[in-house]
């Protein structure tokens, strides 16, 4: 694993619950890598990223650095022929995503965004539940707002900050999973230090289908999701992106189905099991979370940022 920070520690803890751990860790801060290795039973420690990527004994890497480092780290790993799992947001913009996909294709290796919700049981159940109980989707609404304005990486432009890339990516990915890429998008919000601190986005689809997502790092919101269909609705409780319970209601507001995922820990290990299965099968995409899925989300985020006026250094 590359980038032994907070998210990497959470992932390592969830992996340990199923008897798995990282084989190696790399960081430009060698002491930080050593500390991580000791705390999470990692055998090998590399003094820098190039040393890890050059090791022929490493088949795949997980990249958990801060947002602006995702693209250069993933690119370097791909160029060394590694399979790559990149922490969300995949990269800063769709141009970077396309370049990584092109390199992965040339190298015949697998690269995927680590958006862990896409591998949790309640998200995996949604398409079948929609088909069985809702019929045609009429609308989708989702929120991910939480007051964490003290977190520096969210508030600084040079760190790839903003609510959209760190929080809004979850409701947007849920919408994309259910409806695909929107035909048109309207975004409004407030900026702080050049990054989006909150926003509201309306997404229009064919046949009048609509979606709405809200997000912000400056206030606490419901962090729930609602999917409305012609024959009923699905409600996902607070922290819909985690192990949240869901209820399916018919048109008479009767609960016809309930489900609560029960993964160990937070369930972050599920995306690694999915990634591992794709690599072992010799495939280059996960069936439930394709490159097109991630690219749809990146392109919609580009549109949203353009409307909000958020531009990262180098863009």
C-alpha positions as CSV (number, residue, x, y, z in Angstrom):
1,X,0.0,0.0,0.0
2,X,1.1,3.5,-0.8
3,X,0.4,6.4,1.5
4,X,0.1,5.1,5.1
5,X,-2.4,7.7,6.5
6,X,-5.8,7.6,8.2
7,X,-7.8,5.9,5.5
8,X,-5.1,3.2,5.0
9,X,-5.2,2.4,8.7
10,X,-8.9,2.0,8.6
11,X,-8.6,-0.3,5.6
12,X,-5.8,-2.3,7.2
13,X,-8.0,-2.8,10.3
14,X,-10.9,-4.1,8.2
15,X,-8.6,-6.4,6.2
16,X,-7.2,-7.8,9.5
17,X,-10.8,-8.9,10.5
18,X,-10.8,-11.4,7.6
19,X,-7.2,-12.5,8.2
20,X,-5.6,-10.4,5.4
21,X,-3.0,-7.7,5.5
22,X,-0.8,-5.6,3.2
23,X,2.4,-7.3,2.1
24,X,4.3,-4.1,1.9
25,X,4.1,-0.4,2.5
26,X,5.8,2.7,0.9
27,X,6.0,6.3,1.8
28,X,8.4,9.2,1.2
29,X,8.4,9.4,5.0
30,X,10.2,6.2,5.9
31,X,9.5,6.5,9.7
32,X,5.8,6.8,8.9
33,X,5.9,3.6,6.8
34,X,7.8,1.8,9.5
35,X,5.3,2.8,12.1
36,X,2.4,1.6,9.9
37,X,4.1,-1.7,9.2
38,X,4.6,-2.3,12.9
39,X,1.0,-1.5,13.7
40,X,-0.6,-3.5,10.9
41,X,1.7,-6.6,10.5
42,X,3.3,-5.5,7.2
43,X,6.4,-7.4,6.3
44,X,8.2,-5.1,3.9
45,X,8.8,-1.4,4.1
46,X,10.1,0.7,1.2
47,X,11.9,4.0,1.5
48,X,10.1,5.4,-1.5
49,X,7.5,4.7,-4.0
50,X,9.8,3.9,-6.9
51,X,11.4,1.1,-4.9
52,X,8.1,-0.5,-4.3
53,X,6.9,-0.2,-7.9
54,X,10.2,-1.6,-9.2
55,X,9.9,-4.7,-7.1
56,X,8.9,-7.6,-9.3
57,X,7.4,-9.4,-6.3
58,X,4.7,-6.8,-6.0
59,X,1.7,-7.5,-8.3
60,X,-0.8,-4.9,-7.2
61,X,-0.8,-1.7,-5.2
62,X,-3.4,0.4,-3.3
63,X,-2.9,4.1,-3.4
64,X,-4.2,6.1,-0.4
65,X,-2.3,9.4,-0.8
66,X,-4.1,12.8,-0.8
67,X,-6.1,13.6,-3.8
68,X,-3.6,15.4,-6.1
69,X,-1.2,12.5,-5.7
70,X,-3.6,9.9,-7.0
71,X,-2.8,10.5,-10.6
72,X,1.0,10.6,-10.5
73,X,1.2,7.6,-8.1
74,X,-1.2,5.5,-10.2
75,X,0.5,6.5,-13.4
76,X,3.9,5.4,-12.1
77,X,2.5,2.1,-10.7
78,X,0.9,1.3,-14.1
79,X,4.0,2.1,-16.0
80,X,5.7,-0.5,-13.8
81,X,3.1,-3.1,-14.8
82,X,1.2,-3.1,-11.5
83,X,-2.5,-3.6,-11.0
84,X,-3.8,-0.5,-9.2
85,X,-6.6,0.3,-6.7
86,X,-6.9,4.0,-6.3
87,X,-8.7,5.6,-3.3
88,X,-11.6,7.8,-4.2
89,X,-11.8,10.3,-5.7
90,X,-10.1,8.4,-8.5
91,X,-8.3,11.4,-9.8
92,X,-8.9,15.2,-10.0
93,X,-10.5,15.3,-13.4
94,X,-11.7,13.1,-16.3
95,X,-8.7,13.9,-18.4
96,X,-6.4,12.3,-15.8
97,X,-8.8,9.3,-15.6
98,X,-8.7,8.7,-19.4
99,X,-4.9,8.8,-19.4
100,X,-4.7,6.2,-16.6
101,X,-7.2,4.0,-18.4
102,X,-5.2,4.3,-21.6
103,X,-1.9,3.3,-19.8
104,X,-3.6,0.4,-18.1
105,X,-4.9,-0.9,-21.4
106,X,-1.4,-0.6,-23.0
107,X,0.1,-2.5,-20.0
108,X,-2.7,-5.0,-19.9
109,X,-3.3,-4.4,-16.2
110,X,-6.3,-3.6,-14.0
111,X,-7.0,-0.2,-12.4
112,X,-10.1,0.6,-10.4
113,X,-11.3,3.4,-8.1
114,X,-11.6,2.4,-4.5
115,X,-15.1,3.6,-3.9
116,X,-15.9,1.0,-1.2
117,X,-19.7,1.6,-1.1
118,X,-20.0,0.0,-4.5
119,X,-19.0,-3.3,-3.0
120,X,-21.2,-3.3,0.1
121,X,-24.2,-5.7,0.2
122,X,-27.0,-3.1,0.3
123,X,-25.6,-1.2,-2.7
124,X,-25.1,-4.5,-4.6
125,X,-28.8,-5.4,-3.9
126,X,-30.2,-2.1,-5.2
127,X,-30.5,-2.9,-8.9
128,X,-32.5,-6.1,-8.3
129,X,-34.6,-4.3,-5.6
130,X,-35.4,-1.5,-8.1
131,X,-36.4,-4.0,-10.8
132,X,-38.5,-6.1,-8.5
133,X,-40.3,-3.5,-6.4
134,X,-40.0,-0.1,-8.0
135,X,-40.1,-0.5,-11.7
136,X,-39.1,2.6,-13.6
137,X,-37.2,5.0,-11.4
138,X,-38.8,8.5,-11.1
139,X,-36.3,10.2,-8.9
140,X,-33.2,9.8,-6.7
141,X,-32.1,12.0,-3.8
142,X,-29.0,11.7,-1.7
143,X,-27.1,13.8,0.8
144,X,-23.6,13.6,2.3
145,X,-23.0,16.6,4.5
146,X,-21.0,16.6,7.6
147,X,-19.3,19.4,9.6
148,X,-15.6,18.6,9.3
149,X,-14.4,22.0,8.2
150,X,-11.4,21.6,10.6
151,X,-9.9,19.0,8.2
152,X,-7.2,20.8,6.3
153,X,-7.1,18.6,3.2
154,X,-10.8,19.5,2.6
155,X,-10.3,23.3,2.8
156,X,-7.1,23.7,0.7
157,X,-7.2,24.0,-3.1
158,X,-3.6,22.7,-3.5
159,X,-4.6,19.6,-1.5
160,X,-7.5,18.8,-3.9
161,X,-10.0,19.9,-1.3
162,X,-13.7,20.6,-1.5
163,X,-16.9,18.8,-0.5
164,X,-17.5,17.3,-4.0
165,X,-14.4,15.1,-4.4
166,X,-14.4,13.8,-0.8
167,X,-18.1,13.6,0.1
168,X,-20.2,14.4,-2.9
169,X,-18.6,11.6,-4.9
170,X,-20.7,9.1,-2.8
171,X,-24.2,10.4,-3.6
172,X,-23.1,11.1,-7.2
173,X,-21.8,7.5,-7.6
174,X,-25.1,6.2,-6.2
175,X,-27.0,8.2,-8.8
176,X,-24.7,7.1,-11.6
177,X,-25.1,3.4,-10.5
178,X,-28.9,3.7,-10.8
179,X,-29.3,6.1,-13.7
180,X,-26.0,6.5,-15.5
181,X,-24.6,9.8,-16.7
182,X,-27.0,12.8,-16.6
183,X,-28.1,14.6,-19.7
184,X,-27.8,17.9,-18.0
185,X,-26.6,19.2,-14.7
186,X,-27.3,22.4,-12.7
187,X,-25.1,23.2,-9.7
188,X,-25.1,25.9,-7.1
189,X,-22.9,26.3,-4.0
190,X,-20.6,28.3,-1.8
191,X,-16.8,28.5,-2.0
192,X,-14.1,28.8,0.7
193,X,-10.5,29.3,-0.2
194,X,-11.4,28.4,-3.8
195,X,-12.9,25.1,-2.9
196,X,-16.6,24.1,-2.7
197,X,-17.7,24.0,1.0
198,X,-21.3,23.1,0.1
199,X,-23.4,22.6,-3.0
200,X,-26.7,21.4,-4.4
201,X,-26.9,19.6,-7.8
202,X,-29.9,18.8,-9.9
203,X,-29.5,16.2,-12.6
204,X,-31.9,15.6,-15.5
205,X,-32.3,12.4,-17.4
206,X,-34.5,11.3,-20.3
207,X,-38.2,10.7,-19.8
208,X,-38.3,13.3,-17.0
209,X,-36.3,11.3,-14.5
210,X,-34.6,13.6,-12.0
211,X,-31.9,13.3,-9.3
212,X,-30.7,15.7,-6.6
213,X,-27.6,15.5,-4.5
214,X,-26.4,17.8,-1.7
215,X,-23.1,17.9,0.1
216,X,-21.0,20.1,2.3
217,X,-18.2,19.9,4.8
218,X,-19.5,23.0,6.7
219,X,-22.7,21.5,8.2
220,X,-24.3,18.2,9.3
221,X,-27.0,16.8,6.9
222,X,-29.2,13.7,6.9
223,X,-26.7,11.6,4.9
224,X,-29.6,9.5,3.6
225,X,-30.8,8.4,0.2
226,X,-34.2,7.9,-1.4
227,X,-35.1,6.2,-4.6
228,X,-38.6,6.7,-5.9
229,X,-40.1,4.5,-8.6
230,X,-43.4,4.0,-10.3
231,X,-44.5,1.2,-7.9
232,X,-42.7,2.2,-4.6
233,X,-39.7,3.7,-2.9
234,X,-36.4,2.6,-1.3
235,X,-35.1,4.5,1.8
236,X,-31.5,4.1,2.9
237,X,-30.8,5.3,6.4
238,X,-28.2,7.7,7.6
239,X,-24.7,7.1,6.4
240,X,-26.1,5.5,3.3
241,X,-22.6,5.0,2.0
242,X,-21.7,2.7,5.0
243,X,-23.5,-0.3,6.5
244,X,-26.9,1.5,6.5
245,X,-30.2,-0.3,6.7
246,X,-32.7,0.1,3.8
247,X,-36.4,-0.3,3.5
248,X,-38.5,-0.9,0.5
249,X,-42.0,0.6,0.6
250,X,-44.9,0.0,-1.8
251,X,-47.3,2.7,-3.0
252,X,-49.4,2.2,0.2
253,X,-46.4,3.1,2.3
254,X,-46.1,-0.4,3.6
255,X,-42.7,-1.9,4.2
256,X,-42.3,-4.9,1.9
257,X,-38.6,-5.6,2.4
258,X,-35.9,-4.6,4.8
259,X,-32.2,-5.3,4.7
260,X,-29.1,-4.4,6.9
261,X,-25.6,-5.3,5.7
262,X,-23.5,-7.1,8.2
263,X,-19.9,-6.9,7.1
264,X,-17.1,-7.0,9.6
265,X,-15.8,-3.6,10.7
266,X,-16.8,-0.9,8.3
267,X,-16.9,-3.3,5.4
268,X,-13.9,-1.6,3.6
269,X,-12.4,-5.0,2.9
270,X,-15.2,-5.8,0.4
271,X,-13.7,-3.7,-2.3
272,X,-10.3,-5.5,-1.9
273,X,-12.0,-8.9,-2.2
274,X,-13.7,-7.6,-5.4
275,X,-10.4,-6.2,-6.7
276,X,-8.6,-9.5,-5.9
277,X,-11.2,-11.6,-7.6
278,X,-10.9,-9.6,-10.8
279,X,-7.1,-9.9,-10.8
280,X,-7.2,-13.6,-10.1
281,X,-9.7,-14.1,-12.9
282,X,-7.5,-12.3,-15.4
283,X,-10.1,-9.7,-16.1
284,X,-9.5,-6.0,-16.5
285,X,-12.8,-4.6,-15.0
286,X,-15.1,-5.4,-12.2
287,X,-18.6,-6.2,-13.6
288,X,-20.4,-4.1,-10.9
289,X,-18.0,-1.1,-11.1
290,X,-16.6,-0.5,-14.5
291,X,-14.2,2.1,-15.8
292,X,-17.1,3.7,-17.5
293,X,-18.9,4.1,-14.2
294,X,-16.0,6.0,-12.7
295,X,-15.5,8.1,-15.8
296,X,-19.2,9.0,-15.8
297,X,-18.8,10.3,-12.3
298,X,-15.5,12.1,-13.1
299,X,-17.1,13.8,-16.1
300,X,-20.1,14.9,-14.0
301,X,-17.8,16.2,-11.3
302,X,-15.9,18.2,-13.9
303,X,-19.2,19.8,-15.0
304,X,-20.2,20.6,-11.4
305,X,-16.8,22.1,-10.5
306,X,-16.9,24.2,-13.7
307,X,-20.2,25.6,-12.7
308,X,-19.1,26.2,-9.1
309,X,-15.8,27.8,-10.3
310,X,-13.4,25.3,-8.6
311,X,-10.1,24.9,-10.5
312,X,-7.2,22.9,-9.1
313,X,-3.6,23.9,-9.7
314,X,-2.3,22.7,-13.0
315,X,-5.7,22.3,-14.6
